[in-house]
């Protein structure tokens, strides 16, 4: 009886021991997810060079919302880009400011 019990215990230990993998066999996977964001930067500029009437157009806000920002975040970003004095009559600078904002505060989607 003890012989049968010892044989069963040894068989069980081999079975359980065979199920585990050694620590060196650990497999790590690093996945990189790249999301492409399309944002239409569109601001209403008033007739003056001063920033009096400047505001984001609805297409700008909608493209930010569809990219993953909430409406208040999108509106704040639009206001920030469109009322920046360095972007007046310089659309390339508005795009650069938008790139900086996305890098500092990416959408949560």
Buried (B, 14 or more C-beta within 10 A) or exposed (E): EEEEEEEEEEEEEEEEEEEEEEEEEEEEEEEEEEEEBEBEBBBEBEEEEEBEEBBBBEEBBBBBBBBBBEEEBBBBBBBBBBBBEEBBEEEEBBBBBBEEBBEEEEBEE
